[in-house]
Amino acid sequence: MQNERKDIRRGIRVALYVMLAAMVIVVLRYAWLQLVEGDKLAARMRAQVGQEFRTQSPRGPILDRNGRELAVSIMTKSLFIDPSQAQKKDTAALAAGLAPLIGKTPEDVEAAVEKGGGFVWLKHFLTQDEYEAVRAWMRKEEYTDCLGFIDEAKRYYPSDALAANVVGFVGAEDKGLDGIEQACDSLIKGEVTEDFLYTDSRERPILDSIFKRHPYRGSRCKTIELTLDSSMQFIVEQELDRAMAENNPQGVTCVVMDPKTGDVLAMASRPSYNPNRYADYPAETWKNRAVSFIYEPGSTFKSVVAGAALQERVVSPNQVFVDPGYVMVSGRRIQNWNGASFGTVTFTDVVKQSLNTGFAQVGLRLGAENLMKYAKLFGFGEPTGIGLPGEESGILFDPKDMRASDIATTAIGQSIAVTPLQLVRAMAAIANDGVVLKPHIVKSIKNADGSTYMETQREEVGRALESTTDKTLVGLLEQVVASGGGKKAAVKGYRIAGKTGTAQKIRPDGTGYMEGRYIASFCGFAPVEDPQVVVLVLIDDPGTGNFYGGQIAAPVAQRIFAQLLRYLKVEPSTDPFADMEKKERHKPRPAPAAGYEGEVPTGMIVMPDFSGLSIRAAAARAAQAGLQFESRGSGQATGQSVPANTLVEQGTRVIVNFSP
């Protein structure tokens, strides 16, 4: 019995040793498989039960203020090659079979293989037919180890060239290269994520109801909503195309702004391009001239100078100026647009007729400090901050460096440089009771899940003019359109205020002006009683010989105003200047007093009869007679301080009263 017990114990010990050895072997084997070959086996297992794939989320869309799509993305397949694997195969056969399927030459494919490495693009954005053909060929010829597809988002612009210079375009690898596409690239750019999908032996997805993909909720792929209105943009671009055909200019630019909010409702330039085929156009056409083109504004800047002069009380609407036709300032001759003299005129006439001599005098009265102060108050000399790439600051003087001639030329819109957007913002401030607003081109930004990421609000930059001064200035600018140099911008039934401009073009090297080269412009707003839109039309270097802003830019603005006001359903307003000339011609005038019949001594004159005359006509008659003229009131002359037909000395001061 004792021996049997020893044998049993020995057997148990042997069994334990065997079991322990087996466990050690199992543990060692397990450790080997997990630690040494774990990654390799895991990859093999994943390859057997499913496949990894990269998911490209599409680039966020760009919409107008009404939700109309200006830029969208569609998902497509792009083809790449792994040269390190392709070099192990018959490269010539691979190239010969693949090239016809993707519209390439065999040499193109072989050149990609020769680059070496593990990744080279063969073709971006395959069509569906190309993708199906290549995919079938790859499986048939067993090239799946060296060729592959990656999802890429292809940008598409449904309206082609509409707002192209604002929206911009996207290049390779989903990168924004201009316009909003570039400015908001980090926000709307698509994102690549990696996923694993379980498949059966035929690579068909399984358990897709459990492992279905969820909507993208990352920080990119946002939706950009612009302040642009596609309908208004179309109206503007249609008229710019017409202006290009009629005037044969180097370029045309138009900006439409809401003066109450600073929202840009339309912004267009010509020549332009189709962003769906941006590479087919010269790079110059990609430029957004509204923010990146600087020029001398000419007489449109006089609206700012007039506001500054009225604000500083250096001039009043009925103040009289003597216009000799030209003035000499620091040896520089400044003459009127037509080279003629207008005689004795009021400041109202100086604005209406855009007289350079009068504004040169006003500028000298203001002085360099005030001139530059108000230019900066209106937003000139620095970027507007609208957020579009390539925005210029413009050029202003340092007041300390200004000579008298610099002051005079600045007052008529020369010697400084502005952008079209800066000028529109300044005119919008005049339409907005003297308050300057920050312009906006982006209305809101939405996250991929639909929540609001950012929304722009009305932002006041500062006040340029007091309310009372601004109202006076608006009245002067309204007369420019009603009966002055901007008459061709008038729309029947609506009150429009604005200013024309004609400026010489500066030589590219900055050494003076180019002979016979001009920039014609008009900037104004409507309706005066409740401004809804500010419109700037700028025609760069017209090739028809007619280069005055009042002749070629104002008619373009008129057509744009007419269509925009109808589109916005703005009710017609009463025009206080309508039929003014007709009423004046048919209104009975008092009979002139009997003329002086005696001999007029030397140095003496006969006092004219001013009864029934307008301020301008009375001022001209006084200047012709050699009298000092002062007006009081407005309308038609009803009385005078010195009776008519009285003998007086030359140079006598006469006060003429006017009533509506």
C-alpha positions in Angstrom: 0.0 0.0 0.0 2.8 2.3 0.8 4.5 1.7 -2.6 1.2 2.2 -4.3 0.8 5.6 -2.6 4.3 6.6 -3.7 3.4 5.7 -7.3 0.3 7.7 -7.2 2.1 10.7 -5.8 4.8 10.4 -8.4 2.1 10.2 -11.2 0.4 13.3 -9.8 3.7 15.2 -9.7 4.5 14.2 -13.3 1.0 15.3 -14.4 1.5 18.6 -12.6 4.8 19.1 -14.2 3.4 18.3 -17.6 0.4 20.6 -17.1 2.8 23.4 -15.8 5.0 22.9 -18.9 2.0 23.1 -21.2 0.8 26.2 -19.5 4.2 27.8 -19.8 4.3 26.9 -23.5 0.8 28.3 -24.0 1.7 31.6 -22.2 4.9 31.9 -24.2 3.1 31.3 -27.4 0.4 33.8 -26.4 3.0 36.4 -25.5 4.7 35.8 -28.8 1.5 36.2 -30.8 0.5 39.3 -28.9 3.7 41.1 -28.4 5.8 40.1 -31.4 3.3 39.3 -34.2 0.3 41.0 -32.8 0.2 44.0 -35.2 0.8 41.8 -38.2 -2.0 39.3 -37.2 -4.4 42.1 -36.3 -3.9 43.7 -39.8 -4.4 40.3 -41.4 -7.6 39.8 -39.4 -8.9 43.2 -40.3 -8.2 42.6 -43.9 -10.1 39.4 -43.8 -13.2 40.7 -42.0 -13.4 44.2 -43.4 -11.5 47.2 -44.9 -10.3 50.6 -43.9 -11.3 53.7 -45.8 -10.9 57.4 -45.6 -13.9 59.7 -45.5 -13.7 63.2 -47.0 -16.3 65.5 -45.6 -17.4 68.1 -48.3 -16.3 71.7 -48.1 -19.0 73.9 -46.6 -21.3 75.8 -49.1 -21.4 79.5 -49.7 -24.9 81.0 -50.0 -26.3 84.5 -50.7 -28.5 86.3 -48.1 -31.6 84.4 -49.4 -30.0 81.0 -49.2 -29.2 80.6 -52.9 -26.1 78.5 -53.5 -23.1 80.3 -54.9 -20.6 77.5 -54.2 -21.2 73.8 -53.3 -19.1 70.7 -53.2 -19.7 67.3 -54.7 -17.7 64.2 -53.7 -15.6 62.5 -56.4 -12.9 59.9 -56.6 -9.2 60.7 -57.3 -6.7 58.2 -58.4 -3.2 57.7 -56.9 -0.3 55.2 -57.5 2.2 53.6 -55.1 5.5 53.7 -57.2 7.3 51.4 -54.8 4.7 48.6 -55.6 4.3 49.5 -59.2 8.0 49.2 -59.9 7.7 45.5 -59.0 5.3 45.0 -62.0 5.5 45.4 -65.7 5.4 49.2 -65.7 4.9 49.5 -69.5 1.9 47.2 -69.4 0.4 49.1 -66.5 0.9 52.4 -68.2 -0.5 51.2 -71.5 -3.6 49.8 -69.9 -4.4 52.6 -67.5 -3.6 55.7 -69.5 -6.5 55.5 -72.0 -9.0 55.1 -69.1 -8.0 58.4 -67.4 -7.2 60.5 -70.4 -3.5 60.4 -70.0 -0.6 59.2 -72.1 1.5 56.1 -71.1 4.4 58.4 -70.7 2.5 60.4 -68.0 1.9 57.2 -66.0 5.5 56.0 -66.4 6.7 59.4 -65.2 4.6 59.1 -62.1 6.1 55.7 -61.3 9.6 56.9 -61.9 9.1 59.6 -59.1 9.4 56.8 -56.6 8.1 56.8 -53.0 4.8 55.5 -51.8 2.3 58.0 -53.1 1.9 60.0 -56.3 -1.4 61.5 -57.7 -2.4 60.3 -61.1 -5.6 62.3 -61.6 -7.9 64.4 -59.4 -11.7 64.3 -59.7 -12.4 61.3 -61.9 -15.8 61.2 -63.6 -18.1 58.3 -62.6 -17.4 56.5 -65.9 -13.7 56.9 -65.4 -13.9 55.6 -61.8 -15.9 52.5 -62.8 -13.6 51.7 -65.7 -10.4 52.0 -63.7 -11.9 50.1 -60.7 -12.9 47.1 -63.0 -9.5 47.2 -64.8 -7.6 47.2 -61.5 -9.4 44.1 -60.2 -9.1 42.3 -63.5 -5.4 42.9 -63.9 -4.6 42.7 -60.1 -3.3 46.2 -59.7 -5.1 46.8 -56.4 -1.9 46.8 -54.4 -0.3 49.7 -56.3 -3.3 51.8 -57.4 -6.0 53.3 -55.1 -8.8 55.9 -54.8 -9.2 58.7 -52.4 -12.5 60.7 -51.9 -12.1 64.3 -52.7 -14.5 67.2 -52.7 -14.9 69.0 -56.0 -16.0 72.6 -55.9 -18.8 73.6 -58.1 -20.2 77.1 -58.8 -23.9 76.8 -59.9 -24.2 80.4 -61.2 -20.8 80.3 -63.1 -19.4 83.8 -63.2 -22.0 85.4 -60.8 -20.1 87.1 -58.0 -17.0 85.3 -59.0 -14.6 88.1 -57.8 -16.2 87.9 -54.4 -16.7 84.2 -54.0 -13.2 83.2 -55.4 -12.3 79.6 -56.2 -10.7 76.5 -54.8 -7.5 74.8 -56.1 -6.0 71.3 -55.6 -6.4 69.6 -52.2 -9.5 71.6 -51.3 -7.5 74.8 -50.8 -9.2 78.2 -51.2 -7.2 80.5 -53.4 -9.1 83.7 -53.7 -12.2 85.6 -52.4 -14.3 84.2 -49.7 -13.0 80.8 -50.5 -9.6 82.0 -49.3 -10.7 84.3 -46.5 -12.8 81.5 -44.8 -10.8 78.5 -45.9 -10.0 77.3 -42.4 -13.7 77.4 -41.5 -15.3 75.7 -44.6 -12.5 73.4 -45.6 -13.4 69.7 -45.7 -11.9 67.2 -43.2 -10.6 63.7 -43.8 -11.6 61.0 -41.2 -10.6 57.3 -41.2 -13.2 54.6 -40.7 -13.4 50.7 -40.7 -16.2 48.8 -42.4 -17.0 45.1 -41.8 -17.5 43.2 -45.0 -18.2 39.6 -46.1 -16.1 37.5 -48.4 -17.3 39.4 -51.4 -16.5 42.8 -49.7 -20.2 43.6 -49.2 -20.8 45.7 -46.0 -22.3 43.8 -43.1 -23.9 45.1 -39.9 -24.3 48.4 -41.6 -27.5 49.1 -39.6 -25.4 49.0 -36.4 -22.2 50.7 -37.7 -23.9 53.3 -40.0 -22.0 56.5 -40.5 -23.2 59.6 -38.6 -23.4 63.1 -39.9 -20.3 65.2 -39.7 -20.1 67.2 -36.5 -16.6 68.5 -36.5 -15.3 72.1 -36.4 -14.9 72.5 -40.1 -17.3 72.4 -43.1 -19.2 75.5 -42.0 -21.8 77.2 -44.2 -21.0 80.8 -45.2 -24.0 83.1 -45.8 -23.0 86.3 -47.6 -24.8 89.7 -47.5 -25.0 89.6 -51.3 -28.4 89.3 -53.0 -28.1 87.2 -56.1 -30.9 89.0 -57.9 -29.3 92.4 -57.2 -25.9 91.0 -58.2 -27.3 89.8 -61.5 -28.8 93.2 -62.2 -25.5 94.9 -61.5 -23.4 92.5 -63.6 -25.8 92.7 -66.5 -25.4 96.5 -66.6 -21.6 96.2 -66.2 -21.6 93.9 -69.3 -23.5 96.6 -71.2 -21.2 99.3 -70.0 -18.2 97.3 -71.2 -19.8 96.9 -74.6 -20.8 100.6 -74.9 -17.6 102.2 -73.6 -14.8 99.7 -74.3 -13.0 100.4 -71.0 -10.2 98.7 -69.3 -12.4 97.7 -66.5 -15.7 98.5 -64.7 -16.6 98.2 -61.0 -19.8 98.5 -59.1 -20.6 98.2 -55.4 -24.1 98.4 -53.9 -24.4 98.9 -50.1 -27.2 99.1 -47.6 -26.4 102.5 -45.9 -28.3 101.5 -42.7 -26.4 98.3 -42.0 -23.2 98.4 -44.0 -24.2 95.2 -45.8 -22.7 94.9 -49.3 -25.7 93.8 -51.5 -23.8 93.5 -54.7 -20.1 93.8 -55.7 -18.9 93.1 -59.2 -16.0 93.8 -61.5 -15.3 93.5 -65.2 -13.5 91.8 -66.8 -14.3 88.7 -64.7 -14.1 84.9 -65.0 -15.9 81.6 -64.4 -14.5 80.0 -61.2 -15.5 76.5 -62.5 -12.6 77.0 -65.1 -10.5 79.6 -63.4 -7.3 78.3 -64.9 -8.6 79.3 -68.4 -8.5 83.0 -67.5 -5.6 85.5 -66.9 -4.8 86.0 -63.3 -5.6 89.7 -63.6 -9.3 88.8 -64.1 -9.4 87.1 -60.6 -8.8 90.5 -59.0 -11.6 92.1 -56.9 -11.2 95.7 -58.0 -13.7 96.9 -55.4 -11.1 96.3 -52.6 -7.8 95.9 -54.4 -7.9 98.8 -56.9 -6.7 102.2 -55.7 -7.3 105.4 -57.8 -7.7 109.1 -57.5 -11.4 109.6 -56.8 -11.7 113.0 -58.6 -14.9 115.0 -58.0 -16.7 112.2 -56.1 -14.4 113.1 -53.2 -15.8 116.6 -53.2 -18.9 115.3 -51.3 -16.5 114.7 -48.4 -14.8 118.1 -48.7 -18.2 119.8 -48.9 -19.3 118.1 -45.7 -16.2 119.0 -43.9 -16.5 122.7 -45.1 -20.1 122.9 -43.9 -19.2 121.2 -40.6 -16.4 123.6 -39.9 -18.6 126.6 -40.9 -16.1 127.9 -43.5 -18.8 128.0 -46.1 -22.6 128.1 -46.4 -24.9 126.9 -49.2 -25.6 130.5 -50.4 -22.2 131.9 -50.0 -21.0 133.6 -53.1 -17.8 132.6 -55.0 -16.1 134.4 -57.9 -15.1 131.8 -60.5 -12.4 133.1 -62.8 -12.1 129.8 -64.6 -8.8 128.8 -63.0 -6.7 129.6 -60.0 -3.0 129.4 -59.4 -1.9 127.7 -56.2 1.8 127.4 -55.4 2.6 127.7 -59.1 0.0 125.0 -60.1 -2.9 125.8 -62.4 -6.2 124.4 -61.3 -9.1 124.9 -63.7 -12.6 123.8 -64.1 -13.6 120.6 -65.9 -14.5 122.6 -69.1 -11.8 125.2 -68.7 -14.5 128.0 -68.6 -15.4 130.6 -66.0 -18.8 130.5 -64.3 -18.5 134.0 -62.9 -20.2 134.8 -59.6 -21.8 131.6 -58.1 -23.0 130.3 -54.8 -21.5 127.3 -53.1 -24.6 125.4 -54.1 -23.7 126.0 -57.7 -20.0 125.1 -57.0 -21.2 121.7 -55.8 -23.8 121.2 -58.6 -21.4 122.1 -61.4 -18.4 120.5 -59.6 -16.2 123.7 -60.0 -12.6 123.0 -59.2 -11.8 126.6 -58.6 -14.5 126.8 -55.8 -13.4 123.6 -54.1 -9.7 124.6 -54.3 -10.7 127.8 -52.4 -12.8 125.8 -49.9 -9.9 123.4 -49.3 -7.5 126.2 -48.6 -10.0 127.6 -46.1 -10.2 124.2 -44.4 -6.5 123.7 -44.2 -4.4 120.5 -44.2 -5.3 119.3 -40.7 -9.1 119.5 -41.2 -8.9 118.1 -44.7 -7.1 115.0 -43.5 -9.1 114.7 -40.3 -12.4 114.5 -42.2 -10.9 112.1 -44.8 -10.0 109.7 -41.9 -13.4 110.2 -40.2 -15.1 109.0 -43.4 -12.8 106.0 -43.4 -10.2 106.8 -46.0 -6.5 105.9 -45.5 -7.1 102.4 -43.9 -8.7 99.1 -44.8 -12.4 98.9 -44.2 -12.0 95.5 -42.5 -14.5 93.8 -44.7 -12.5 90.6 -44.6 -11.8 90.1 -48.4 -8.2 89.2 -49.4 -6.1 91.8 -51.1 -7.8 94.9 -49.6 -5.8 98.1 -50.1 -5.5 101.0 -47.6 -5.5 103.8 -50.0 -3.1 106.8 -49.8 -3.5 110.0 -47.8 -1.1 112.9 -47.0 0.5 113.6 -43.7 -0.9 117.1 -43.0 2.6 118.3 -42.0 3.9 117.5 -45.5 1.1 119.3 -47.4 1.9 122.4 -49.4 -0.9 124.8 -50.5 -1.0 123.0 -53.9 -1.5 119.7 -52.2 -4.4 121.0 -50.2 -6.0 122.5 -53.3 -5.6 119.3 -55.4 -6.8 117.1 -52.5 -9.9 119.2 -52.3 -10.8 118.4 -55.9 -10.0 114.6 -55.4 -6.5 114.5 -56.7 -3.2 113.6 -55.1 -4.8 111.0 -52.9 -5.9 107.4 -53.6 -8.9 105.4 -52.4 -10.6 102.1 -53.1 -14.1 101.9 -54.5 -15.4 100.3 -51.3 -14.0 103.2 -49.2 -15.8 105.7 -51.4 -19.1 103.7 -51.1 -18.8 103.6 -47.3 -18.2 107.4 -47.2 -21.3 108.0 -49.3 -23.2 105.5 -47.2 -22.3 107.6 -44.1 -23.8 110.7 -45.8 -26.9 108.7 -46.5 -26.9 107.4 -42.9 -27.2 110.8 -41.1 -23.4 111.2 -41.0 -22.6 107.9 -39.2 -19.9 105.7 -40.6 -20.5 101.9 -40.5 -18.2 99.0 -40.9 -19.0 97.2 -44.2 -19.9 93.5 -44.2 -19.7 90.8 -46.9 -20.4 87.8 -44.5 -23.8 87.8 -42.9 -23.5 84.7 -40.8 -21.6 81.4 -40.5 -23.3 78.2 -39.5 -21.7 75.1 -38.0 -22.0 71.7 -39.8 -24.8 70.7 -37.4 -26.8 73.9 -38.3 -26.0 75.9 -35.2 -24.9 79.5 -35.5 -21.1 80.0 -35.2 -21.1 83.7 -36.0 -23.5 86.4 -37.1 -22.5 90.0 -38.0 -24.3 92.9 -36.5 -24.5 96.6 -37.5 -21.3 98.2 -36.3 -20.8 101.9 -36.0 -17.3 103.2 -36.6 -18.0 106.8 -35.7 -19.8 110.0 -36.7 -18.2 112.0 -39.5 -20.8 114.8 -39.6 -23.4 116.3 -37.3 -27.0 115.5 -38.3 -27.9 119.1 -39.3 -24.8 119.4 -41.4 -25.4 116.1 -43.1 -29.0 117.1 -44.0 -27.6 120.2 -45.7 -25.1 118.2 -47.6 -27.7 115.7 -48.7 -29.7 118.7 -50.1 -26.7 119.8 -52.1 -26.0 116.3 -53.5 -29.7 115.9 -54.4 -29.5 119.0 -56.6 -26.4 117.6 -58.3 -28.7 114.8 -59.7 -31.8 116.9 -60.0 -30.3 119.8 -62.0 -26.5 119.6 -61.9 -23.7 117.4 -63.4 -25.4 114.1 -62.3 -28.7 114.6 -64.2 -28.2 111.4 -66.2 -28.4 109.4 -63.0 -31.9 110.6 -62.2 -34.8 108.1 -62.1 -38.2 109.6 -62.7 -40.3 109.6 -59.6 -37.5 109.1 -57.2 -35.3 111.5 -55.3 -31.6 110.6 -55.8 -28.5 112.3 -54.4 -25.0 111.8 -55.6 -21.8 113.1 -57.1 -20.0 112.5 -60.4 -16.3 112.2 -60.8 -13.7 112.4 -63.6 -10.1 111.8 -62.7 -6.9 111.4 -64.7 -5.1 108.1 -64.4 -1.7 108.1 -62.7 1.3 106.7 -64.6 2.3 103.2 -63.3 5.6 104.6 -62.1 3.8 107.5 -60.2 5.5 110.3 -62.3 2.4 112.3 -63.3 -0.7 111.6 -65.3 -1.3 109.7 -68.5 -2.4 111.8 -71.4 -6.0 111.2 -72.4 -6.6 108.4 -69.8 -9.4 108.9 -67.3 -11.5 107.2 -64.7 -15.2 108.1 -64.8 -17.4 107.5 -61.8 -20.7 108.2 -60.1 -21.6 107.5 -56.5 -25.0 108.2 -55.0 -27.9 106.9 -52.9 -31.7 106.6 -53.2 -34.4 107.5 -52.2 -33.2 110.6 -50.4 -36.0 110.6 -47.8 -35.3 107.0 -46.8 -32.1 105.7 -48.3 -32.2 102.0 -49.2 -29.1 101.6 -51.5 -25.8 103.3 -52.2 -24.5 102.7 -55.7 -21.0 103.3 -57.1 -20.2 102.9 -60.7 -16.6 103.3 -61.8 -15.4 103.1 -65.5 -11.7 102.7 -65.8 -10.1 104.2 -69.0 -13.1 104.3 -71.4 -12.0 103.8 -75.0 -14.8 105.8 -76.7 -13.4 109.3 -76.3 -16.2 110.3 -73.8 -14.7 110.1 -70.4 -16.8 112.3 -68.1 -18.5 110.6 -65.2 -21.7 112.5 -65.7 -21.9 111.4 -69.3 -21.0 107.6 -69.1 -21.0 106.5 -65.4 -24.2 108.3 -64.4 -26.4 106.6 -67.0 -25.1 103.2 -65.8 -26.0 104.1 -62.3 -29.4 105.3 -63.5 -30.3 101.9 -65.0 -29.1 100.2 -61.8 -31.0 102.5 -59.5 -34.2 102.0 -61.6 -34.0 98.2 -61.4 -32.9 98.0 -57.8 -35.7 100.3 -56.6 -38.3 98.3 -58.4 -36.8 95.0 -57.1 -36.9 96.4 -53.5 -40.5 97.6 -54.1 -39.6 101.1 -53.1 -42.6 103.4 -53.6 -41.9 106.5 -55.9 -41.3 109.7 -54.0 -42.2 113.3 -54.9 -39.3 115.0 -56.6 -39.1 118.7 -55.4 -37.0 119.6 -58.4 -39.2 118.0 -61.0 -40.3 120.4 -63.8 -38.4 123.2 -62.0 -37.1 124.7 -65.2 -40.5 124.3 -66.9 -42.3 126.2 -64.2 -39.6 128.9 -64.2 -40.0 129.4 -67.9 -43.8 129.7 -67.7 -44.1 131.7 -64.5 -45.0 135.3 -65.2 -42.3 137.7 -64.2 -42.8 141.3 -63.0 -42.3 143.9 -65.6 -38.8 145.4 -65.5 -38.5 148.9 -64.2 -37.8 151.7 -66.6 -34.2 152.0 -67.6 -31.9 154.9 -66.6 -32.0 157.4 -69.4 -29.3 159.8 -68.4 -25.6 159.7 -69.1 -23.7 157.2 -66.9 -20.6 158.9 -65.4 -17.2 157.1 -65.4 -16.9 154.7 -62.5 -20.6 154.5 -62.1 -23.2 151.9 -63.2 -26.9 151.5 -63.3 -28.2 149.0 -60.6 -29.7 146.0 -62.4 -33.2 144.8 -61.7 -33.0 141.3 -60.1 -36.7 140.7 -59.7 -37.8 137.1 -60.5 -34.3 135.8 -61.1 -32.8 132.7 -59.6 -29.8 133.0 -57.3 -27.5 131.9 -60.0 -28.9 134.2 -62.6 -28.8 137.1 -60.1 -25.2 136.4 -59.2 -24.2 136.3 -62.8 -25.9 139.6 -63.6 -24.3 141.2 -60.5 -20.9 139.9 -61.6 -21.4 141.3 -65.1 -22.2 144.7 -63.7 -19.2 144.7 -61.4 -21.2 144.6 -58.1 -20.6 142.7 -54.9 -23.5 140.3 -54.5 -25.0 138.8 -51.3 -28.0 136.5 -51.3 -30.5 135.9 -48.5 -33.1 133.1 -48.7 -33.7 130.8 -51.6 -36.0 130.6 -54.7 -36.6 133.7 -56.8 -35.5 137.3 -56.2 -38.3 139.4 -54.5 -36.4 142.5 -53.4 -33.0 144.2 -53.3 -31.2 146.6 -50.9 -30.5 149.1 -53.7 -33.4 150.0 -56.0 -33.2 149.0 -59.6 -32.1 151.6 -62.2 -30.2 153.7 -59.5 -26.8 155.1 -60.3 -24.2 153.5 -58.0 -20.5 153.2 -57.9 -18.8 150.1 -59.4 -18.2 147.5 -56.6 -21.2 148.6 -54.6 -22.6 145.8 -52.4 -26.1 144.8 -53.1 -28.2 142.4 -51.0 -30.9 140.4 -52.9 -33.7 138.7 -51.0 -35.1 135.4 -52.4 -38.3 133.6 -51.6 -39.7 130.2 -52.8 
